[in-house]
Amino acid sequence: MNVRFWEWQNGGRVKLKLSPGETVNHFSSENHDEGYSSTLQSWTYDEEEETVIYTRDEDGRDCDGRLSNSQTYTCPIDRLEHAQACDGHWIPEWDRVSSRQRDWSAGAMGY
């Protein structure tokens, strides 16, 4: 059974469809005055666990140095249309599983 749900991408709502075992990736990056920023988002449908796994990895550099962070969320397939967004779309209710951050400059200074 495929699952479908709404996500916010590129300034608007898009409907994602995942087949069992399928992963969909979205990568974006931009340069700015002080460096760059990039984001990789992935959605995976785990049919056995009846869950969609969402990961978001961000990396960037500005005048303070490089900063990376990563989050992982899950949503049971019966909650993929659980919360109503302000634009009226029914969206997933994601539960955060893990989160981490690395400040590369602070690490280089021994913090």
N, CA, C and O of each residue as an XYZ file, in Angstrom:
444
protein
N       0.844     -1.175      0.000
C       0.000      0.000      0.000
C       0.895      1.246      0.000
O       1.820      1.340      0.807
N       0.637      2.169     -0.868
C       1.354      3.442     -0.914
C       0.785      4.398      0.123
O      -0.370      4.277      0.533
N       1.619      5.360      0.545
C       1.155      6.410      1.455
C       1.344      7.752      0.764
O       2.253      7.925     -0.049
N       0.478      8.696      1.098
C       0.539     10.052      0.536
C       0.359     11.053      1.675
O      -0.411     10.826      2.607
N       1.088     12.165      1.579
C       0.969     13.208      2.595
C       1.538     14.504      2.041
O       2.311     14.503      1.083
N       1.137     15.621      2.670
C       1.562     16.950      2.245
C       2.811     17.376      2.994
O       2.963     17.094      4.182
N       3.703     18.058      2.288
C       4.900     18.677      2.870
C       5.078     20.051      2.252
O       4.560     20.321      1.168
N       5.806     20.914      2.935
C       6.089     22.265      2.453
C       7.445     22.256      1.778
O       8.445     21.950      2.428
N       7.514     22.581      0.498
C       8.770     22.605     -0.254
C       8.750     23.766     -1.238
O       7.738     24.016     -1.892
N       9.870     24.473     -1.340
C      10.033     25.535     -2.339
C       8.912     26.571     -2.297
O       8.468     27.051     -3.340
N       8.459     26.911     -1.107
C       7.463     27.962     -0.963
C       6.021     27.540     -1.156
O       5.147     28.396     -1.297
N       5.745     26.241     -1.167
C       4.369     25.786     -1.323
C       4.202     24.332     -0.920
O       5.183     23.629     -0.679
N       2.952     23.885     -0.850
C       2.644     22.505     -0.492
C       2.842     21.584     -1.693
O       2.474     21.920     -2.818
N       3.427     20.423     -1.433
C       3.528     19.361     -2.428
C       3.059     18.070     -1.770
O       3.258     17.866     -0.572
N       2.440     17.210     -2.553
C       1.986     15.930     -2.021
C       3.022     14.877     -2.381
O       3.326     14.668     -3.555
N       3.565     14.212     -1.354
C       4.529     13.145     -1.565
C       3.811     11.810     -1.566
O       2.877     11.591     -0.794
N       4.255     10.919     -2.443
C       3.738      9.550     -2.485
C       4.921      8.620     -2.324
O       5.907      8.723     -3.053
N       4.822      7.705     -1.360
C       5.882      6.729     -1.128
C       5.328      5.323     -1.235
O       4.268      5.018     -0.688
N       6.042      4.476     -1.934
C       5.751      3.047     -1.979
C       6.510      2.373     -0.846
O       7.478      2.942     -0.342
N       6.104      1.184     -0.433
C       6.825      0.489      0.633
C       8.320      0.374      0.315
O       8.702     -0.063     -0.770
N       9.158      0.773      1.278
C      10.602      0.696      1.116
C      11.217      1.844      0.335
O      12.441      1.929      0.231
N      10.407      2.716     -0.209
C      10.913      3.810     -1.045
C      11.407      4.984     -0.197
O      10.855      5.285      0.861
N      12.463      5.640     -0.691
C      12.977      6.867     -0.096
C      12.944      7.967     -1.150
O      13.350      7.755     -2.293
N      12.462      9.132     -0.761
C      12.467     10.315     -1.622
C      13.381     11.343     -0.961
O      13.274     11.597      0.239
N      14.282     11.933     -1.752
C      15.223     12.934     -1.251
C      14.969     14.287     -1.906
O      14.558     14.363     -3.064
N      15.219     15.351     -1.147
C      15.167     16.702     -1.694
C      16.378     17.455     -1.173
O      16.587     17.539      0.037
N      17.179     18.005     -2.083
C      18.377     18.751     -1.709
C      18.252     20.180     -2.196
O      17.823     20.431     -3.322
N      18.633     21.121     -1.330
C      18.666     22.519     -1.739
C      19.914     23.165     -1.136
O      20.379     22.774     -0.065
N      20.441     24.156     -1.845
C      21.607     24.877     -1.336
C      21.593     26.285     -1.907
O      20.982     26.557     -2.941
N      22.280     27.164     -1.209
C      22.413     28.530     -1.699
C      23.666     29.158     -1.126
O      24.091     28.843     -0.014
N      24.241     30.043     -1.898
C      25.352     30.860     -1.443
C      24.789     32.190     -0.960
O      23.794     32.684     -1.490
N      25.427     32.759      0.042
C      25.010     34.070      0.528
C      26.249     34.900      0.859
O      27.375     34.442      0.662
N      26.046     36.106      1.357
C      27.148     37.051      1.583
C      28.274     36.485      2.435
O      29.444     36.787      2.199
N      27.932     35.671      3.417
C      28.941     35.198      4.364
C      29.337     33.737      4.167
O      30.167     33.232      4.923
N      28.781     33.049      3.195
C      29.125     31.640      3.009
C      28.074     30.883      2.223
O      27.732     31.254      1.100
N      27.563     29.811      2.825
C      26.595     28.954      2.124
C      25.692     28.268      3.144
O      25.971     28.271      4.343
N      24.616     27.686      2.651
C      23.760     26.818      3.458
C      23.208     25.738      2.543
O      22.956     25.980      1.363
N      23.023     24.550      3.092
C      22.452     23.444      2.322
C      21.574     22.600      3.233
O      21.792     22.519      4.442
N      20.575     21.973      2.619
C      19.641     21.119      3.350
C      19.344     19.884      2.517
O      19.032     19.983      1.330
N      19.445     18.717      3.149
C      19.041     17.446      2.542
C      17.908     16.882      3.388
O      18.067     16.658      4.588
N      16.764     16.656      2.750
C      15.615     16.066      3.420
C      15.319     14.720      2.778
O      15.400     14.572      1.559
N      14.976     13.737      3.609
C      14.663     12.390      3.112
C      13.437     11.858      3.834
O      13.292     12.025      5.045
N      12.559     11.218      3.078
C      11.383     10.555      3.622
C      11.440      9.099      3.184
O      11.619      8.818      1.999
N      11.290      8.162      4.132
C      11.341      6.732      3.842
C      10.110      6.070      4.436
O       9.743      6.331      5.581
N       9.474      5.208      3.645
C       8.298      4.480      4.115
C       8.729      3.086      4.571
O       9.140      2.260      3.757
N       8.632      2.833      5.880
C       8.921      1.527      6.466
C       7.588      0.805      6.650
O       6.889      1.012      7.642
N       7.248     -0.040      5.687
C       5.943     -0.701      5.703
C       5.810     -1.647      6.894
O       4.735     -1.753      7.483
N       6.897     -2.334      7.252
C       6.847     -3.285      8.362
C       6.492     -2.594      9.675
O       5.718     -3.127     10.471
N       7.058     -1.403      9.902
C       6.772     -0.627     11.116
C       5.560      0.296     10.946
O       5.141      0.959     11.895
N       5.000      0.334      9.728
C       3.872      1.209      9.395
C       4.175      2.664      9.785
O       3.373      3.344     10.424
N       5.371      3.108      9.369
C       5.886      4.411      9.760
C       6.603      5.066      8.587
O       7.206      4.386      7.757
N       6.530      6.400      8.528
C       7.367      7.173      7.618
C       8.454      7.818      8.463
O       8.176      8.399      9.512
N       9.692      7.712      7.999
C      10.845      8.291      8.681
C      11.288      9.514      7.878
O      11.485      9.436      6.665
N      11.440     10.632      8.566
C      11.850     11.886      7.934
C      13.166     12.328      8.556
O      13.272     12.443      9.777
N      14.165     12.574      7.723
C      15.433     13.105      8.216
C      15.712     14.437      7.533
O      15.373     14.646      6.369
N      16.336     15.328      8.288
C      16.698     16.651      7.780
C      18.127     16.936      8.223
O      18.409     17.016      9.418
N      19.022     17.088      7.258
C      20.426     17.390      7.522
C      20.745     18.757      6.937
O      20.533     18.999      5.749
N      21.257     19.652      7.782
C      21.599     21.007      7.355
C      23.075     21.258      7.592
O      23.646     20.784      8.574
N      23.685     22.001      6.692
C      25.091     22.352      6.817
C      25.251     23.768      6.276
O      24.596     24.147      5.305
N      26.123     24.546      6.910
C      26.325     25.898      6.423
C      27.546     26.542      7.031
O      28.136     26.049      7.994
N      27.901     27.651      6.438
C      29.038     28.432      6.929
C      28.670     29.906      6.813
O      28.096     30.359      5.823
N      29.034     30.647      7.887
C      28.878     32.102      7.857
C      30.100     32.721      8.526
O      31.132     32.061      8.654
N      30.001     33.965      8.950
C      31.160     34.651      9.531
C      31.642     33.998     10.825
O      32.789     34.203     11.222
N      30.803     33.228     11.480
C      31.186     32.551     12.716
C      31.751     31.154     12.473
O      32.181     30.497     13.421
N      31.760     30.691     11.238
C      32.278     29.359     10.930
C      31.196     28.403     10.470
O      30.084     28.806     10.130
N      31.545     27.133     10.466
C      30.661     26.090      9.960
C      29.788     25.533     11.084
O      30.238     25.384     12.221
N      28.522     25.225     10.744
C      27.575     24.646     11.683
C      26.769     23.584     10.947
O      26.249     23.836      9.860
N      26.665     22.402     11.536
C      25.894     21.299     10.950
C      24.891     20.812     11.978
O      25.175     20.797     13.176
N      23.717     20.416     11.508
C      22.763     19.773     12.410
C      21.938     18.757     11.666
O      21.811     18.806     10.442
N      21.376     17.830     12.425
C      20.605     16.733     11.849
C      19.468     16.374     12.796
O      19.652     16.330     14.012
N      18.302     16.118     12.235
C      17.149     15.666     13.016
C      16.516     14.476     12.313
O      16.524     14.381     11.086
N      15.966     13.569     13.116
C      15.208     12.434     12.593
C      13.849     12.425     13.276
O      13.750     12.573     14.494
N      12.805     12.248     12.474
C      11.432     12.211     12.958
C      10.747     10.964     12.413
O      11.162     10.416     11.391
N       9.701     10.519     13.097
C       8.867      9.436     12.588
C       7.407      9.848     12.681
O       7.033     10.713     13.473
N       6.599      9.210     11.858
C       5.154      9.423     11.905
C       4.468      8.120     11.504
O       4.692      7.627     10.398
N       3.633      7.547     12.385
C       2.856      6.377     11.986
C       1.960      6.736     10.804
O       1.478      7.864     10.705
N       1.742      5.785      9.919
C       0.988      6.100      8.697
C      -0.443      6.549      8.986
O      -1.050      7.229      8.160
N      -0.990      6.179     10.144
C      -2.350      6.629     10.460
C      -2.388      8.068     10.976
O      -3.467      8.589     11.260
N      -1.203      8.729     11.105
C      -1.161     10.132     11.530
C      -0.549     11.030     10.457
O      -0.120     12.145     10.753
N      -0.508     10.555      9.221
C       0.060     11.360      8.137
C      -0.833     12.541      7.747
O      -0.365     13.487      7.113
N      -2.096     12.491      8.117
C      -3.009     13.609      7.885
C      -3.688     13.942      9.202
O      -4.915     13.934      9.305
N      -2.867     14.238     10.212
C      -3.364     14.376     11.573
C      -3.572     15.827     12.012
O      -4.546     16.132     12.700
N      -2.677     16.707     11.624
C      -2.742     18.104     12.070
C      -3.135     19.000     10.903
O      -2.718     18.768      9.769
N      -3.922     20.002     11.176
C      -4.327     20.923     10.115
C      -3.435     22.158     10.148
O      -3.339     22.850     11.162
N      -2.786     22.418      9.018
C      -1.918     23.591      8.891
C      -2.775     24.835      8.667
O      -3.960     24.733      8.349
N      -2.169     26.003      8.836
C      -2.912     27.255      8.677
C      -3.436     27.446      7.255
O      -4.360     28.231      7.040
N      -2.850     26.730      6.271
C      -3.344     26.841      4.895
C      -4.461     25.844      4.595
O      -4.929     25.764      3.459
N      -4.896     25.078      5.612
C      -6.009     24.154      5.445
C      -5.620     22.725      5.112
O      -6.460     21.830      5.199
N      -4.377     22.487      4.734
C      -3.939     21.130      4.418
C      -3.769     20.296      5.696
O      -3.374     20.804      6.746
N      -4.077     19.017      5.570
C      -3.850     18.088      6.679
C      -2.451     17.530      6.529
O      -2.110     16.970      5.487
N      -1.631     17.679      7.570
C      -0.208     17.358      7.492
C       0.184     16.331      8.567
O      -0.555     16.118      9.528
N       1.347     15.704      8.396
C       1.801     14.701      9.376
C       2.082     15.310     10.747
O       2.439     16.481     10.871
N       1.910     14.483     11.759
C       2.306     14.845     13.119
C       3.614     14.103     13.415
O       3.605     12.945     13.832
N       4.724     14.784     13.194
C       6.044     14.175     13.333
C       6.472     14.123     14.800
O       6.276     15.082     15.546
N       7.061     12.991     15.205
C       7.653     12.827     16.525
C       9.173     12.830     16.371
O       9.723     12.034     15.610
N       9.845     13.714     17.085
C      11.312     13.771     16.992
C      11.915     12.553     17.689
O      11.592     12.249     18.837
N      12.801     11.863     16.964
C      13.492     10.689     17.488
C      14.895     11.060     17.952
O      15.359     10.601     18.996
N      15.560     11.897     17.165
C      16.924     12.298     17.532
C      17.242     13.654     16.926
O      16.631     14.087     15.949
N      18.226     14.311     17.542
C      18.681     15.601     17.067
C      20.127     15.772     17.500
O      20.497     15.414     18.618
N      20.945     16.322     16.606
C      22.335     16.589     16.967
C      22.820     17.817     16.225
O      22.298     18.181     15.171
N      23.833     18.446     16.803
C      24.392     19.651     16.204
C      25.898     19.655     16.404
O      26.406     19.202     17.430
N      26.599     20.172     15.414
C      28.054     20.300     15.525
C      28.456     21.706     15.108
O      28.198     22.140     13.985
N      29.089     22.400     16.034
C      29.673     23.708     15.767
C      31.153     23.462     15.510
O      31.921     23.231     16.444
N      31.549     23.510     14.252
C      32.903     23.139     13.860
C      33.951     24.073     14.465
O      35.032     23.614     14.832
N      33.661     25.364     14.578
C      34.611     26.317     15.149
C      34.795     26.055     16.641
O      35.922     26.059     17.137
N      33.699     25.829     17.357
C      33.792     25.532     18.783
C      34.565     24.233     19.019
O      35.351     24.139     19.961
N      34.344     23.249     18.176
C      35.070     21.990     18.289
C      36.558     22.169     18.084
O      37.364     21.541     18.770
N      36.929     23.023     17.142
C      38.342     23.272     16.872
C      39.017     23.974     18.038
O      40.231     23.866     18.217
N      38.218     24.707     18.847
C      38.769     25.405     20.006
C      38.701     24.561     21.275
O      39.059     25.033     22.354
N      38.244     23.315     21.151
C      38.223     22.413     22.284
C      36.971     22.430     23.134
O      36.969     21.868     24.229
N      35.896     23.063     22.657
C      34.650     23.079     23.431
C      33.858     21.830     23.196
O      32.778     21.667     23.765
